[in-house]
Amino acid sequence: MEKAVIFVRITMNSREMKFSKIAAFVACIALLSSCDYQKYNHKEQKDPNADNQYVYGVSPDSLPRQMANKYEANPELEPRVNAIRAKLYDGAGSAVVKQ
């Protein structure tokens, strides 16, 4: 009789059994999905501008040649630009910079 009582106390009821199965399933899925997370979720693409000095510059540390373009300031657009900056950045912070 003693062994039967111990056996009954060790077994789980159906609610506990169901919860433990769900928890084990979720843990297995989490462990399996975290291995090499997004390893295959990208596509290797050839960069058509890899050797283009105009886009990337002479070396990785240099500025590209397209940064040398300077444009004349248009005072008519300045109020509109400042209004857009104020709307986007609430008019505060380092985003509103006068050049």
PDB file as gemmi writes it, atoms N, CA and C in Angstrom:
CRYST1    1.000    1.000    1.000  90.00  90.00  90.00 P 1                      
ATOM      1  N   MET A   1       0.825  -1.189   0.000  1.00  0.00           N  
ATOM      2  CA  MET A   1       0.000   0.000   0.000  1.00  0.00           C  
ATOM      3  C   MET A   1       0.873   1.257   0.000  1.00  0.00           C  
ATOM      4  N   GLU A   2       2.003   1.218   0.663  1.00  0.00           N  
ATOM      5  CA  GLU A   2       2.877   2.376   0.749  1.00  0.00           C  
ATOM      6  C   GLU A   2       3.405   2.763  -0.631  1.00  0.00           C  
ATOM      7  N   LYS A   3       3.799   1.803  -1.450  1.00  0.00           N  
ATOM      8  CA  LYS A   3       4.314   2.079  -2.783  1.00  0.00           C  
ATOM      9  C   LYS A   3       3.242   2.696  -3.671  1.00  0.00           C  
ATOM     10  N   ALA A   4       2.034   2.253  -3.540  1.00  0.00           N  
ATOM     11  CA  ALA A   4       0.940   2.785  -4.350  1.00  0.00           C  
ATOM     12  C   ALA A   4       0.672   4.241  -3.992  1.00  0.00           C  
ATOM     13  N   VAL A   5       0.758   4.591  -2.724  1.00  0.00           N  
ATOM     14  CA  VAL A   5       0.520   5.963  -2.291  1.00  0.00           C  
ATOM     15  C   VAL A   5       1.637   6.867  -2.805  1.00  0.00           C  
ATOM     16  N   ILE A   6       2.861   6.413  -2.754  1.00  0.00           N  
ATOM     17  CA  ILE A   6       3.987   7.206  -3.246  1.00  0.00           C  
ATOM     18  C   ILE A   6       3.867   7.391  -4.759  1.00  0.00           C  
ATOM     19  N   PHE A   7       3.476   6.360  -5.475  1.00  0.00           N  
ATOM     20  CA  PHE A   7       3.321   6.450  -6.915  1.00  0.00           C  
ATOM     21  C   PHE A   7       2.242   7.461  -7.299  1.00  0.00           C  
ATOM     22  N   VAL A   8       1.174   7.490  -6.579  1.00  0.00           N  
ATOM     23  CA  VAL A   8       0.088   8.422  -6.864  1.00  0.00           C  
ATOM     24  C   VAL A   8       0.539   9.846  -6.599  1.00  0.00           C  
ATOM     25  N   ARG A   9       1.317  10.062  -5.579  1.00  0.00           N  
ATOM     26  CA  ARG A   9       1.773  11.418  -5.259  1.00  0.00           C  
ATOM     27  C   ARG A   9       2.833  11.906  -6.244  1.00  0.00           C  
ATOM     28  N   ILE A  10       3.592  11.034  -6.855  1.00  0.00           N  
ATOM     29  CA  ILE A  10       4.625  11.429  -7.801  1.00  0.00           C  
ATOM     30  C   ILE A  10       4.004  11.827  -9.136  1.00  0.00           C  
ATOM     31  N   THR A  11       2.978  11.157  -9.555  1.00  0.00           N  
ATOM     32  CA  THR A  11       2.373  11.465 -10.853  1.00  0.00           C  
ATOM     33  C   THR A  11       1.693  12.826 -10.797  1.00  0.00           C  
ATOM     34  N   MET A  12       1.646  13.469 -11.958  1.00  0.00           N  
ATOM     35  CA  MET A  12       1.031  14.794 -12.048  1.00  0.00           C  
ATOM     36  C   MET A  12      -0.384  14.652 -12.573  1.00  0.00           C  
ATOM     37  N   ASN A  13      -1.197  15.632 -12.230  1.00  0.00           N  
ATOM     38  CA  ASN A  13      -2.536  15.604 -12.791  1.00  0.00           C  
ATOM     39  C   ASN A  13      -2.484  16.093 -14.234  1.00  0.00           C  
ATOM     40  N   SER A  14      -3.573  16.040 -14.945  1.00  0.00           N  
ATOM     41  CA  SER A  14      -3.575  16.343 -16.377  1.00  0.00           C  
ATOM     42  C   SER A  14      -3.235  17.810 -16.656  1.00  0.00           C  
ATOM     43  N   ARG A  15      -3.628  18.724 -15.781  1.00  0.00           N  
ATOM     44  CA  ARG A  15      -3.339  20.143 -15.983  1.00  0.00           C  
ATOM     45  C   ARG A  15      -1.832  20.402 -15.865  1.00  0.00           C  
ATOM     46  N   GLU A  16      -1.202  19.814 -14.860  1.00  0.00           N  
ATOM     47  CA  GLU A  16       0.247  19.971 -14.688  1.00  0.00           C  
ATOM     48  C   GLU A  16       0.996  19.309 -15.834  1.00  0.00           C  
ATOM     49  N   MET A  17       0.512  18.165 -16.281  1.00  0.00           N  
ATOM     50  CA  MET A  17       1.144  17.441 -17.382  1.00  0.00           C  
ATOM     51  C   MET A  17       1.057  18.257 -18.668  1.00  0.00           C  
ATOM     52  N   LYS A  18      -0.095  18.853 -18.915  1.00  0.00           N  
ATOM     53  CA  LYS A  18      -0.291  19.663 -20.104  1.00  0.00           C  
ATOM     54  C   LYS A  18       0.626  20.890 -20.073  1.00  0.00           C  
ATOM     55  N   PHE A  19       0.719  21.542 -18.930  1.00  0.00           N  
ATOM     56  CA  PHE A  19       1.580  22.718 -18.783  1.00  0.00           C  
ATOM     57  C   PHE A  19       3.041  22.346 -19.001  1.00  0.00           C  
ATOM     58  N   SER A  20       3.476  21.227 -18.434  1.00  0.00           N  
ATOM     59  CA  SER A  20       4.876  20.832 -18.584  1.00  0.00           C  
ATOM     60  C   SER A  20       5.197  20.479 -20.033  1.00  0.00           C  
ATOM     61  N   LYS A  21       4.264  19.886 -20.749  1.00  0.00           N  
ATOM     62  CA  LYS A  21       4.491  19.573 -22.160  1.00  0.00           C  
ATOM     63  C   LYS A  21       4.586  20.849 -22.990  1.00  0.00           C  
ATOM     64  N   ILE A  22       3.727  21.802 -22.717  1.00  0.00           N  
ATOM     65  CA  ILE A  22       3.765  23.071 -23.448  1.00  0.00           C  
ATOM     66  C   ILE A  22       5.052  23.820 -23.140  1.00  0.00           C  
ATOM     67  N   ALA A  23       5.447  23.836 -21.873  1.00  0.00           N  
ATOM     68  CA  ALA A  23       6.687  24.528 -21.491  1.00  0.00           C  
ATOM     69  C   ALA A  23       7.891  23.863 -22.146  1.00  0.00           C  
ATOM     70  N   ALA A  24       7.922  22.537 -22.189  1.00  0.00           N  
ATOM     71  CA  ALA A  24       9.029  21.826 -22.827  1.00  0.00           C  
ATOM     72  C   ALA A  24       9.052  22.102 -24.328  1.00  0.00           C  
ATOM     73  N   PHE A  25       7.897  22.151 -24.957  1.00  0.00           N  
ATOM     74  CA  PHE A  25       7.817  22.431 -26.386  1.00  0.00           C  
ATOM     75  C   PHE A  25       8.322  23.846 -26.697  1.00  0.00           C  
ATOM     76  N   VAL A  26       7.896  24.815 -25.925  1.00  0.00           N  
ATOM     77  CA  VAL A  26       8.340  26.203 -26.133  1.00  0.00           C  
ATOM     78  C   VAL A  26       9.841  26.321 -25.898  1.00  0.00           C  
ATOM     79  N   ALA A  27      10.353  25.655 -24.893  1.00  0.00           N  
ATOM     80  CA  ALA A  27      11.789  25.704 -24.620  1.00  0.00           C  
ATOM     81  C   ALA A  27      12.584  25.069 -25.761  1.00  0.00           C  
ATOM     82  N   CYS A  28      12.117  23.969 -26.297  1.00  0.00           N  
ATOM     83  CA  CYS A  28      12.804  23.320 -27.417  1.00  0.00           C  
ATOM     84  C   CYS A  28      12.796  24.207 -28.653  1.00  0.00           C  
ATOM     85  N   ILE A  29      11.670  24.822 -28.947  1.00  0.00           N  
ATOM     86  CA  ILE A  29      11.587  25.712 -30.108  1.00  0.00           C  
ATOM     87  C   ILE A  29      12.518  26.903 -29.931  1.00  0.00           C  
ATOM     88  N   ALA A  30      12.570  27.462 -28.728  1.00  0.00           N  
ATOM     89  CA  ALA A  30      13.450  28.609 -28.470  1.00  0.00           C  
ATOM     90  C   ALA A  30      14.912  28.217 -28.628  1.00  0.00           C  
ATOM     91  N   LEU A  31      15.284  27.058 -28.116  1.00  0.00           N  
ATOM     92  CA  LEU A  31      16.665  26.614 -28.231  1.00  0.00           C  
ATOM     93  C   LEU A  31      17.047  26.296 -29.676  1.00  0.00           C  
ATOM     94  N   LEU A  32      16.154  25.660 -30.405  1.00  0.00           N  
ATOM     95  CA  LEU A  32      16.458  25.306 -31.786  1.00  0.00           C  
ATOM     96  C   LEU A  32      16.500  26.531 -32.692  1.00  0.00           C  
ATOM     97  N   SER A  33      15.655  27.511 -32.419  1.00  0.00           N  
ATOM     98  CA  SER A  33      15.634  28.684 -33.290  1.00  0.00           C  
ATOM     99  C   SER A  33      16.774  29.641 -32.986  1.00  0.00           C  
ATOM    100  N   SER A  34      17.341  29.588 -31.800  1.00  0.00           N  
ATOM    101  CA  SER A  34      18.420  30.510 -31.470  1.00  0.00           C  
ATOM    102  C   SER A  34      19.763  30.061 -32.036  1.00  0.00           C  
ATOM    103  N   CYS A  35      19.873  28.825 -32.432  1.00  0.00           N  
ATOM    104  CA  CYS A  35      21.107  28.354 -33.051  1.00  0.00           C  
ATOM    105  C   CYS A  35      21.193  28.934 -34.459  1.00  0.00           C  
ATOM    106  N   ASP A  36      22.250  29.652 -34.747  1.00  0.00           N  
ATOM    107  CA  ASP A  36      22.446  30.284 -36.053  1.00  0.00           C  
ATOM    108  C   ASP A  36      21.263  31.171 -36.420  1.00  0.00           C  
ATOM    109  N   TYR A  37      20.878  32.019 -35.489  1.00  0.00           N  
ATOM    110  CA  TYR A  37      19.723  32.889 -35.701  1.00  0.00           C  
ATOM    111  C   TYR A  37      19.952  33.773 -36.916  1.00  0.00           C  
ATOM    112  N   GLN A  38      19.068  33.723 -37.848  1.00  0.00           N  
ATOM    113  CA  GLN A  38      19.078  34.473 -39.107  1.00  0.00           C  
ATOM    114  C   GLN A  38      20.352  34.253 -39.913  1.00  0.00           C  
ATOM    115  N   LYS A  39      20.909  33.067 -39.788  1.00  0.00           N  
ATOM    116  CA  LYS A  39      22.107  32.757 -40.566  1.00  0.00           C  
ATOM    117  C   LYS A  39      21.784  32.728 -42.055  1.00  0.00           C  
ATOM    118  N   TYR A  40      20.622  32.232 -42.381  1.00  0.00           N  
ATOM    119  CA  TYR A  40      20.237  32.087 -43.775  1.00  0.00           C  
ATOM    120  C   TYR A  40      19.177  33.115 -44.170  1.00  0.00           C  
ATOM    121  N   ASN A  41      18.988  34.146 -43.367  1.00  0.00           N  
ATOM    122  CA  ASN A  41      17.927  35.112 -43.627  1.00  0.00           C  
ATOM    123  C   ASN A  41      18.469  36.351 -44.337  1.00  0.00           C  
ATOM    124  N   HIS A  42      19.425  36.176 -45.197  1.00  0.00           N  
ATOM    125  CA  HIS A  42      19.927  37.284 -45.987  1.00  0.00           C  
ATOM    126  C   HIS A  42      20.432  36.750 -47.321  1.00  0.00           C  
ATOM    127  N   LYS A  43      20.536  37.628 -48.249  1.00  0.00           N  
ATOM    128  CA  LYS A  43      20.986  37.227 -49.571  1.00  0.00           C  
ATOM    129  C   LYS A  43      22.301  37.912 -49.873  1.00  0.00           C  
ATOM    130  N   GLU A  44      23.287  37.134 -50.243  1.00  0.00           N  
ATOM    131  CA  GLU A  44      24.564  37.693 -50.646  1.00  0.00           C  
ATOM    132  C   GLU A  44      24.385  38.332 -52.014  1.00  0.00           C  
ATOM    133  N   GLN A  45      24.758  39.601 -52.107  1.00  0.00           N  
ATOM    134  CA  GLN A  45      24.601  40.314 -53.366  1.00  0.00           C  
ATOM    135  C   GLN A  45      25.912  40.957 -53.762  1.00  0.00           C  
ATOM    136  N   LYS A  46      26.173  40.974 -55.055  1.00  0.00           N  
ATOM    137  CA  LYS A  46      27.365  41.622 -55.571  1.00  0.00           C  
ATOM    138  C   LYS A  46      27.103  43.122 -55.593  1.00  0.00           C  
ATOM    139  N   ASP A  47      28.040  43.893 -55.067  1.00  0.00           N  
ATOM    140  CA  ASP A  47      27.901  45.340 -55.043  1.00  0.00           C  
ATOM    141  C   ASP A  47      28.368  45.904 -56.378  1.00  0.00           C  
ATOM    142  N   PRO A  48      27.479  46.511 -57.154  1.00  0.00           N  
ATOM    143  CA  PRO A  48      27.914  47.039 -58.454  1.00  0.00           C  
ATOM    144  C   PRO A  48      28.843  48.244 -58.323  1.00  0.00           C  
ATOM    145  N   ASN A  49      28.866  48.893 -57.148  1.00  0.00           N  
ATOM    146  CA  ASN A  49      29.710  50.063 -56.944  1.00  0.00           C  
ATOM    147  C   ASN A  49      30.936  49.760 -56.091  1.00  0.00           C  
ATOM    148  N   ALA A  50      31.352  48.510 -56.026  1.00  0.00           N  
ATOM    149  CA  ALA A  50      32.447  48.127 -55.131  1.00  0.00           C  
ATOM    150  C   ALA A  50      33.746  48.857 -55.453  1.00  0.00           C  
ATOM    151  N   ASP A  51      34.038  49.085 -56.718  1.00  0.00           N  
ATOM    152  CA  ASP A  51      35.293  49.743 -57.108  1.00  0.00           C  
ATOM    153  C   ASP A  51      35.082  51.203 -57.498  1.00  0.00           C  
ATOM    154  N   ASN A  52      33.929  51.751 -57.224  1.00  0.00           N  
ATOM    155  CA  ASN A  52      33.602  53.108 -57.622  1.00  0.00           C  
ATOM    156  C   ASN A  52      34.123  54.105 -56.586  1.00  0.00           C  
ATOM    157  N   GLN A  53      35.124  54.892 -56.964  1.00  0.00           N  
ATOM    158  CA  GLN A  53      35.685  55.878 -56.038  1.00  0.00           C  
ATOM    159  C   GLN A  53      34.715  57.029 -55.795  1.00  0.00           C  
ATOM    160  N   TYR A  54      33.830  57.258 -56.736  1.00  0.00           N  
ATOM    161  CA  TYR A  54      32.850  58.333 -56.562  1.00  0.00           C  
ATOM    162  C   TYR A  54      31.900  58.014 -55.418  1.00  0.00           C  
ATOM    163  N   VAL A  55      31.583  56.747 -55.227  1.00  0.00           N  
ATOM    164  CA  VAL A  55      30.651  56.329 -54.182  1.00  0.00           C  
ATOM    165  C   VAL A  55      31.372  56.027 -52.875  1.00  0.00           C  
ATOM    166  N   TYR A  56      32.475  55.256 -52.916  1.00  0.00           N  
ATOM    167  CA  TYR A  56      33.136  54.796 -51.699  1.00  0.00           C  
ATOM    168  C   TYR A  56      34.453  55.492 -51.387  1.00  0.00           C  
ATOM    169  N   GLY A  57      34.983  56.259 -52.307  1.00  0.00           N  
ATOM    170  CA  GLY A  57      36.254  56.925 -52.063  1.00  0.00           C  
ATOM    171  C   GLY A  57      37.429  56.039 -52.420  1.00  0.00           C  
ATOM    172  N   VAL A  58      38.633  56.576 -52.205  1.00  0.00           N  
ATOM    173  CA  VAL A  58      39.861  55.865 -52.559  1.00  0.00           C  
ATOM    174  C   VAL A  58      40.103  54.699 -51.602  1.00  0.00           C  
ATOM    175  N   SER A  59      39.863  54.919 -50.317  1.00  0.00           N  
ATOM    176  CA  SER A  59      40.054  53.873 -49.311  1.00  0.00           C  
ATOM    177  C   SER A  59      38.869  53.901 -48.351  1.00  0.00           C  
ATOM    178  N   PRO A  60      38.749  52.888 -47.495  1.00  0.00           N  
ATOM    179  CA  PRO A  60      37.622  52.876 -46.557  1.00  0.00           C  
ATOM    180  C   PRO A  60      37.610  54.052 -45.585  1.00  0.00           C  
ATOM    181  N   ASP A  61      38.773  54.661 -45.344  1.00  0.00           N  
ATOM    182  CA  ASP A  61      38.840  55.771 -44.400  1.00  0.00           C  
ATOM    183  C   ASP A  61      38.649  57.130 -45.055  1.00  0.00           C  
ATOM    184  N   SER A  62      38.629  57.199 -46.365  1.00  0.00           N  
ATOM    185  CA  SER A  62      38.527  58.489 -47.040  1.00  0.00           C  
ATOM    186  C   SER A  62      37.072  58.804 -47.377  1.00  0.00           C  
ATOM    187  N   LEU A  63      36.829  60.070 -47.642  1.00  0.00           N  
ATOM    188  CA  LEU A  63      35.496  60.499 -48.050  1.00  0.00           C  
ATOM    189  C   LEU A  63      35.292  60.196 -49.529  1.00  0.00           C  
ATOM    190  N   PRO A  64      34.090  59.879 -49.928  1.00  0.00           N  
ATOM    191  CA  PRO A  64      33.832  59.666 -51.346  1.00  0.00           C  
ATOM    192  C   PRO A  64      33.907  60.987 -52.104  1.00  0.00           C  
ATOM    193  N   ARG A  65      34.147  60.895 -53.404  1.00  0.00           N  
ATOM    194  CA  ARG A  65      34.270  62.106 -54.200  1.00  0.00           C  
ATOM    195  C   ARG A  65      32.953  62.858 -54.293  1.00  0.00           C  
ATOM    196  N   GLN A  66      31.839  62.161 -54.155  1.00  0.00           N  
ATOM    197  CA  GLN A  66      30.556  62.858 -54.248  1.00  0.00           C  
ATOM    198  C   GLN A  66      30.324  63.798 -53.069  1.00  0.00           C  
ATOM    199  N   MET A  67      31.099  63.652 -51.987  1.00  0.00           N  
ATOM    200  CA  MET A  67      30.986  64.565 -50.854  1.00  0.00           C  
ATOM    201  C   MET A  67      31.606  65.919 -51.165  1.00  0.00           C  
ATOM    202  N   ALA A  68      32.385  66.003 -52.234  1.00  0.00           N  
ATOM    203  CA  ALA A  68      33.010  67.267 -52.600  1.00  0.00           C  
ATOM    204  C   ALA A  68      32.025  68.234 -53.239  1.00  0.00           C  
ATOM    205  N   ASN A  69      30.854  67.743 -53.607  1.00  0.00           N  
ATOM    206  CA  ASN A  69      29.852  68.626 -54.214  1.00  0.00           C  
ATOM    207  C   ASN A  69      29.359  69.619 -53.178  1.00  0.00           C  
ATOM    208  N   LYS A  70      29.428  70.888 -53.538  1.00  0.00           N  
ATOM    209  CA  LYS A  70      28.926  71.948 -52.667  1.00  0.00           C  
ATOM    210  C   LYS A  70      27.798  72.661 -53.399  1.00  0.00           C  
ATOM    211  N   TYR A  71      26.747  72.914 -52.687  1.00  0.00           N  
ATOM    212  CA  TYR A  71      25.593  73.568 -53.279  1.00  0.00           C  
ATOM    213  C   TYR A  71      25.417  74.938 -52.646  1.00  0.00           C  
ATOM    214  N   GLU A  72      24.962  75.878 -53.453  1.00  0.00           N  
ATOM    215  CA  GLU A  72      24.725  77.222 -52.954  1.00  0.00           C  
ATOM    216  C   GLU A  72      23.487  77.226 -52.066  1.00  0.00           C  
ATOM    217  N   ALA A  73      23.573  77.995 -51.005  1.00  0.00           N  
ATOM    218  CA  ALA A  73      22.434  78.100 -50.091  1.00  0.00           C  
ATOM    219  C   ALA A  73      21.315  78.897 -50.755  1.00  0.00           C  
ATOM    220  N   ASN A  74      20.116  78.410 -50.618  1.00  0.00           N  
ATOM    221  CA  ASN A  74      18.950  79.096 -51.160  1.00  0.00           C  
ATOM    222  C   ASN A  74      18.166  79.663 -49.981  1.00  0.00           C  
ATOM    223  N   PRO A  75      18.220  81.000 -49.760  1.00  0.00           N  
ATOM    224  CA  PRO A  75      17.554  81.569 -48.589  1.00  0.00           C  
ATOM    225  C   PRO A  75      16.034  81.433 -48.624  1.00  0.00           C  
ATOM    226  N   GLU A  76      15.454  81.217 -49.785  1.00  0.00           N  
ATOM    227  CA  GLU A  76      13.998  81.052 -49.867  1.00  0.00           C  
ATOM    228  C   GLU A  76      13.558  79.742 -49.222  1.00  0.00           C  
ATOM    229  N   LEU A  77      14.411  78.727 -49.251  1.00  0.00           N  
ATOM    230  CA  LEU A  77      14.047  77.415 -48.709  1.00  0.00           C  
ATOM    231  C   LEU A  77      14.318  77.281 -47.214  1.00  0.00           C  
ATOM    232  N   GLU A  78      15.088  78.201 -46.655  1.00  0.00           N  
ATOM    233  CA  GLU A  78      15.486  78.071 -45.256  1.00  0.00           C  
ATOM    234  C   GLU A  78      14.305  78.049 -44.278  1.00  0.00           C  
ATOM    235  N   PRO A  79      13.296  78.923 -44.400  1.00  0.00           N  
ATOM    236  CA  PRO A  79      12.160  78.828 -43.463  1.00  0.00           C  
ATOM    237  C   PRO A  79      11.417  77.493 -43.559  1.00  0.00           C  
ATOM    238  N   ARG A  80      11.283  76.976 -44.782  1.00  0.00           N  
ATOM    239  CA  ARG A  80      10.594  75.696 -44.946  1.00  0.00           C  
ATOM    240  C   ARG A  80      11.393  74.556 -44.318  1.00  0.00           C  
ATOM    241  N   VAL A  81      12.719  74.583 -44.532  1.00  0.00           N  
ATOM    242  CA  VAL A  81      13.588  73.548 -43.960  1.00  0.00           C  
ATOM    243  C   VAL A  81      13.537  73.605 -42.436  1.00  0.00           C  
ATOM    244  N   ASN A  82      13.591  74.790 -41.877  1.00  0.00           N  
ATOM    245  CA  ASN A  82      13.537  74.923 -40.420  1.00  0.00           C  
ATOM    246  C   ASN A  82      12.182  74.491 -39.867  1.00  0.00           C  
ATOM    247  N   ALA A  83      11.108  74.754 -40.617  1.00  0.00           N  
ATOM    248  CA  ALA A  83       9.782  74.309 -40.174  1.00  0.00           C  
ATOM    249  C   ALA A  83       9.698  72.782 -40.170  1.00  0.00           C  
ATOM    250  N   ILE A  84      10.287  72.153 -41.179  1.00  0.00           N  
ATOM    251  CA  ILE A  84      10.303  70.682 -41.234  1.00  0.00           C  
ATOM    252  C   ILE A  84      11.139  70.124 -40.092  1.00  0.00           C  
ATOM    253  N   ARG A  85      12.302  70.733 -39.836  1.00  0.00           N  
ATOM    254  CA  ARG A  85      13.141  70.276 -38.723  1.00  0.00           C  
ATOM    255  C   ARG A  85      12.427  70.442 -37.391  1.00  0.00           C  
ATOM    256  N   ALA A  86      11.741  71.554 -37.228  1.00  0.00           N  
ATOM    257  CA  ALA A  86      11.014  71.788 -35.975  1.00  0.00           C  
ATOM    258  C   ALA A  86       9.901  70.767 -35.802  1.00  0.00           C  
ATOM    259  N   LYS A  87       9.241  70.420 -36.889  1.00  0.00           N  
ATOM    260  CA  LYS A  87       8.159  69.434 -36.801  1.00  0.00           C  
ATOM    261  C   LYS A  87       8.706  68.043 -36.506  1.00  0.00           C  
ATOM    262  N   LEU A  88       9.807  67.679 -37.159  1.00  0.00           N  
ATOM    263  CA  LEU A  88      10.377  66.343 -36.965  1.00  0.00           C  
ATOM    264  C   LEU A  88      11.068  66.191 -35.617  1.00  0.00           C  
ATOM    265  N   TYR A  89      11.828  67.191 -35.237  1.00  0.00           N  
ATOM    266  CA  TYR A  89      12.664  67.080 -34.047  1.00  0.00           C  
ATOM    267  C   TYR A  89      12.199  67.977 -32.913  1.00  0.00           C  
ATOM    268  N   ASP A  90      11.025  68.515 -33.014  1.00  0.00           N  
ATOM    269  CA  ASP A  90      10.412  69.346 -31.981  1.00  0.00           C  
ATOM    270  C   ASP A  90      11.239  70.599 -31.701  1.00  0.00           C  
ATOM    271  N   GLY A  91      12.023  71.026 -32.650  1.00  0.00           N  
ATOM    272  CA  GLY A  91      12.745  72.280 -32.560  1.00  0.00           C  
ATOM    273  C   GLY A  91      13.867  72.301 -31.539  1.00  0.00           C  
ATOM    274  N   ALA A  92      14.175  71.193 -30.903  1.00  0.00           N  
ATOM    275  CA  ALA A  92      15.212  71.162 -29.874  1.00  0.00           C  
ATOM    276  C   ALA A  92      16.249  70.114 -30.233  1.00  0.00           C  
ATOM    277  N   GLY A  93      17.404  70.265 -29.663  1.00  0.00           N  
ATOM    278  CA  GLY A  93      18.452  69.268 -29.850  1.00  0.00           C  
ATOM    279  C   GLY A  93      19.445  69.680 -30.899  1.00  0.00           C  
ATOM    280  N   SER A  94      20.349  68.783 -31.207  1.00  0.00           N  
ATOM    281  CA  SER A  94      21.424  69.098 -32.139  1.00  0.00           C  
ATOM    282  C   SER A  94      21.016  68.885 -33.579  1.00  0.00           C  
ATOM    283  N   ALA A  95      19.767  68.466 -33.828  1.00  0.00           N  
ATOM    284  CA  ALA A  95      19.340  68.226 -35.201  1.00  0.00           C  
ATOM    285  C   ALA A  95      19.155  69.543 -35.954  1.00  0.00           C  
ATOM    286  N   VAL A  96      18.835  70.614 -35.261  1.00  0.00           N  
ATOM    287  CA  VAL A  96      18.660  71.912 -35.898  1.00  0.00           C  
ATOM    288  C   VAL A  96      20.015  72.613 -35.865  1.00  0.00           C  
ATOM    289  N   VAL A  97      20.720  72.507 -36.976  1.00  0.00           N  
ATOM    290  CA  VAL A  97      22.077  73.047 -37.038  1.00  0.00           C  
ATOM    291  C   VAL A  97      22.123  74.043 -38.194  1.00  0.00           C  
ATOM    292  N   LYS A  98      22.650  75.187 -37.921  1.00  0.00           N  
ATOM    293  CA  LYS A  98      22.859  76.184 -38.962  1.00  0.00           C  
ATOM    294  C   LYS A  98      24.262  76.010 -39.517  1.00  0.00           C  
ATOM    295  N   GLN A  99      24.388  76.042 -40.823  1.00  0.00           N  
ATOM    296  CA  GLN A  99      25.711  75.888 -41.426  1.00  0.00           C  
ATOM    297  C   GLN A  99      26.222  77.215 -41.897  1.00  0.00           C  
TER     298      GLN A  99                                                      
END                                                                             
